Amino acid sequence: MLCIGQTTYLYGLTLTFCDLKNSRG
């Protein structure tokens, strides 16, 4: 979903969520 641009939303939760989704494929 949204990864780039929403990095300052939760300052960590978003990054982790994005990484997890990206790692899974």
CHARMM internal coordinates of N, CA and C (Angstrom, degrees):
IC EDIT
DIST 1 N 1 CA 1.4509
DIST 1 CA 1 C 1.5337
ANGL 1 N 1 CA 1 C 110.36
DIST 1 C 2 N 1.3221
ANGL 1 CA 1 C 2 N 117.27
DIHE 1 N 1 CA 1 C 2 N -123.83
DIST 2 N 2 CA 1.4650
ANGL 1 C 2 N 2 CA 120.13
DIHE 1 CA 1 C 2 N 2 CA -179.58
DIST 2 CA 2 C 1.5168
ANGL 2 N 2 CA 2 C 110.63
DIHE 1 C 2 N 2 CA 2 C -93.90
DIST 2 C 3 N 1.3137
ANGL 2 CA 2 C 3 N 114.94
DIHE 2 N 2 CA 2 C 3 N 118.63
DIST 3 N 3 CA 1.4598
ANGL 2 C 3 N 3 CA 119.76
DIHE 2 CA 2 C 3 N 3 CA -179.90
DIST 3 CA 3 C 1.5195
ANGL 3 N 3 CA 3 C 109.85
DIHE 2 C 3 N 3 CA 3 C -121.24
DIST 3 C 4 N 1.3187
ANGL 3 CA 3 C 4 N 115.58
DIHE 3 N 3 CA 3 C 4 N -46.83
DIST 4 N 4 CA 1.4591
ANGL 3 C 4 N 4 CA 120.60
DIHE 3 CA 3 C 4 N 4 CA -179.14
DIST 4 CA 4 C 1.5256
ANGL 4 N 4 CA 4 C 109.47
DIHE 3 C 4 N 4 CA 4 C -88.69
DIST 4 C 5 N 1.3152
ANGL 4 CA 4 C 5 N 117.27
DIHE 4 N 4 CA 4 C 5 N 119.13
DIST 5 N 5 CA 1.4544
ANGL 4 C 5 N 5 CA 121.06
DIHE 4 CA 4 C 5 N 5 CA 179.64
DIST 5 CA 5 C 1.5165
ANGL 5 N 5 CA 5 C 110.59
DIHE 4 C 5 N 5 CA 5 C 111.05
DIST 5 C 6 N 1.3196
ANGL 5 CA 5 C 6 N 116.56
DIHE 5 N 5 CA 5 C 6 N -22.02
DIST 6 N 6 CA 1.4617
ANGL 5 C 6 N 6 CA 119.60
DIHE 5 CA 5 C 6 N 6 CA 179.12
DIST 6 CA 6 C 1.5275
ANGL 6 N 6 CA 6 C 110.22
DIHE 5 C 6 N 6 CA 6 C -110.04
DIST 6 C 7 N 1.3126
ANGL 6 CA 6 C 7 N 115.63
DIHE 6 N 6 CA 6 C 7 N 27.57
DIST 7 N 7 CA 1.4603
ANGL 6 C 7 N 7 CA 120.44
DIHE 6 CA 6 C 7 N 7 CA -178.56
DIST 7 CA 7 C 1.5158
ANGL 7 N 7 CA 7 C 111.26
DIHE 6 C 7 N 7 CA 7 C -79.18
DIST 7 C 8 N 1.3255
ANGL 7 CA 7 C 8 N 116.07
DIHE 7 N 7 CA 7 C 8 N -17.89
DIST 8 N 8 CA 1.4546
ANGL 7 C 8 N 8 CA 120.12
DIHE 7 CA 7 C 8 N 8 CA -178.24
DIST 8 CA 8 C 1.5253
ANGL 8 N 8 CA 8 C 110.57
DIHE 7 C 8 N 8 CA 8 C -99.51
DIST 8 C 9 N 1.3286
ANGL 8 CA 8 C 9 N 115.56
DIHE 8 N 8 CA 8 C 9 N 1.70
DIST 9 N 9 CA 1.4693
ANGL 8 C 9 N 9 CA 119.96
DIHE 8 CA 8 C 9 N 9 CA -178.71
DIST 9 CA 9 C 1.5177
ANGL 9 N 9 CA 9 C 110.90
DIHE 8 C 9 N 9 CA 9 C -67.82
DIST 9 C 10 N 1.3221
ANGL 9 CA 9 C 10 N 115.14
DIHE 9 N 9 CA 9 C 10 N -55.02
DIST 10 N 10 CA 1.4631
ANGL 9 C 10 N 10 CA 119.23
DIHE 9 CA 9 C 10 N 10 CA 179.70
DIST 10 CA 10 C 1.5209
ANGL 10 N 10 CA 10 C 110.95
DIHE 9 C 10 N 10 CA 10 C -117.19
DIST 10 C 11 N 1.3490
ANGL 10 CA 10 C 11 N 115.06
DIHE 10 N 10 CA 10 C 11 N -2.81
DIST 11 N 11 CA 1.4618
ANGL 10 C 11 N 11 CA 121.37
DIHE 10 CA 10 C 11 N 11 CA 174.65
DIST 11 CA 11 C 1.5242
ANGL 11 N 11 CA 11 C 113.12
DIHE 10 C 11 N 11 CA 11 C 60.74
DIST 11 C 12 N 1.3398
ANGL 11 CA 11 C 12 N 116.42
DIHE 11 N 11 CA 11 C 12 N 12.90
DIST 12 N 12 CA 1.4660
ANGL 11 C 12 N 12 CA 117.72
DIHE 11 CA 11 C 12 N 12 CA -179.39
DIST 12 CA 12 C 1.5202
ANGL 12 N 12 CA 12 C 110.58
DIHE 11 C 12 N 12 CA 12 C 179.81
DIST 12 C 13 N 1.3209
ANGL 12 CA 12 C 13 N 115.04
DIHE 12 N 12 CA 12 C 13 N -48.08
DIST 13 N 13 CA 1.4570
ANGL 12 C 13 N 13 CA 119.69
DIHE 12 CA 12 C 13 N 13 CA -178.95
DIST 13 CA 13 C 1.5228
ANGL 13 N 13 CA 13 C 110.67
DIHE 12 C 13 N 13 CA 13 C -60.75
DIST 13 C 14 N 1.3170
ANGL 13 CA 13 C 14 N 115.32
DIHE 13 N 13 CA 13 C 14 N -41.23
DIST 14 N 14 CA 1.4666
ANGL 13 C 14 N 14 CA 120.15
DIHE 13 CA 13 C 14 N 14 CA -179.67
DIST 14 CA 14 C 1.5190
ANGL 14 N 14 CA 14 C 110.39
DIHE 13 C 14 N 14 CA 14 C -65.99
DIST 14 C 15 N 1.3207
ANGL 14 CA 14 C 15 N 115.53
DIHE 14 N 14 CA 14 C 15 N -42.19
DIST 15 N 15 CA 1.4595
ANGL 14 C 15 N 15 CA 120.13
DIHE 14 CA 14 C 15 N 15 CA -178.65
DIST 15 CA 15 C 1.5222
ANGL 15 N 15 CA 15 C 110.70
DIHE 14 C 15 N 15 CA 15 C -64.14
DIST 15 C 16 N 1.3232
ANGL 15 CA 15 C 16 N 115.96
DIHE 15 N 15 CA 15 C 16 N -41.44
DIST 16 N 16 CA 1.4502
ANGL 15 C 16 N 16 CA 120.83
DIHE 15 CA 15 C 16 N 16 CA -179.59
DIST 16 CA 16 C 1.5163
ANGL 16 N 16 CA 16 C 110.00
DIHE 15 C 16 N 16 CA 16 C -66.95
DIST 16 C 17 N 1.3159
ANGL 16 CA 16 C 17 N 115.86
DIHE 16 N 16 CA 16 C 17 N -42.50
DIST 17 N 17 CA 1.4555
ANGL 16 C 17 N 17 CA 121.20
DIHE 16 CA 16 C 17 N 17 CA -179.67
DIST 17 CA 17 C 1.5234
ANGL 17 N 17 CA 17 C 110.71
DIHE 16 C 17 N 17 CA 17 C -62.41
DIST 17 C 18 N 1.3241
ANGL 17 CA 17 C 18 N 115.03
DIHE 17 N 17 CA 17 C 18 N -42.96
DIST 18 N 18 CA 1.4593
ANGL 17 C 18 N 18 CA 120.94
DIHE 17 CA 17 C 18 N 18 CA -179.94
DIST 18 CA 18 C 1.5215
ANGL 18 N 18 CA 18 C 110.15
DIHE 17 C 18 N 18 CA 18 C -64.90
DIST 18 C 19 N 1.3047
ANGL 18 CA 18 C 19 N 116.53
DIHE 18 N 18 CA 18 C 19 N -44.70
DIST 19 N 19 CA 1.4543
ANGL 18 C 19 N 19 CA 122.08
DIHE 18 CA 18 C 19 N 19 CA -179.72
DIST 19 CA 19 C 1.5233
ANGL 19 N 19 CA 19 C 110.94
DIHE 18 C 19 N 19 CA 19 C -62.68
DIST 19 C 20 N 1.3359
ANGL 19 CA 19 C 20 N 115.04
DIHE 19 N 19 CA 19 C 20 N -42.17
DIST 20 N 20 CA 1.4561
ANGL 19 C 20 N 20 CA 119.84
DIHE 19 CA 19 C 20 N 20 CA -179.95
DIST 20 CA 20 C 1.5206
ANGL 20 N 20 CA 20 C 110.83
DIHE 19 C 20 N 20 CA 20 C -63.17
DIST 20 C 21 N 1.3171
ANGL 20 CA 20 C 21 N 116.18
DIHE 20 N 20 CA 20 C 21 N -44.56
DIST 21 N 21 CA 1.4650
ANGL 20 C 21 N 21 CA 121.02
DIHE 20 CA 20 C 21 N 21 CA -179.74
DIST 21 CA 21 C 1.5263
ANGL 21 N 21 CA 21 C 110.25
DIHE 20 C 21 N 21 CA 21 C -67.01
DIST 21 C 22 N 1.3123
ANGL 21 CA 21 C 22 N 116.68
DIHE 21 N 21 CA 21 C 22 N -38.39
DIST 22 N 22 CA 1.4597
ANGL 21 C 22 N 22 CA 121.20
DIHE 21 CA 21 C 22 N 22 CA -179.76
DIST 22 CA 22 C 1.5289
ANGL 22 N 22 CA 22 C 110.96
DIHE 21 C 22 N 22 CA 22 C -69.96
DIST 22 C 23 N 1.3147
ANGL 22 CA 22 C 23 N 116.37
DIHE 22 N 22 CA 22 C 23 N -36.80
DIST 23 N 23 CA 1.4495
ANGL 22 C 23 N 23 CA 121.55
DIHE 22 CA 22 C 23 N 23 CA 179.91
DIST 23 CA 23 C 1.5316
ANGL 23 N 23 CA 23 C 110.72
DIHE 22 C 23 N 23 CA 23 C -66.83
DIST 23 C 24 N 1.3188
ANGL 23 CA 23 C 24 N 114.35
DIHE 23 N 23 CA 23 C 24 N -36.96
DIST 24 N 24 CA 1.4609
ANGL 23 C 24 N 24 CA 120.12
DIHE 23 CA 23 C 24 N 24 CA -179.93
DIST 24 CA 24 C 1.5342
ANGL 24 N 24 CA 24 C 110.76
DIHE 23 C 24 N 24 CA 24 C -72.50
DIST 24 C 25 N 1.3123
ANGL 24 CA 24 C 25 N 114.67
DIHE 24 N 24 CA 24 C 25 N -33.86
DIST 25 N 25 CA 1.4562
ANGL 24 C 25 N 25 CA 118.60
DIHE 24 CA 24 C 25 N 25 CA -179.92
DIST 25 CA 25 C 1.4952
ANGL 25 N 25 CA 25 C 109.35
DIHE 24 C 25 N 25 CA 25 C 108.43
END
COOR INIT
IC SEED 1 N 1 CA 1 C
IC BUILD
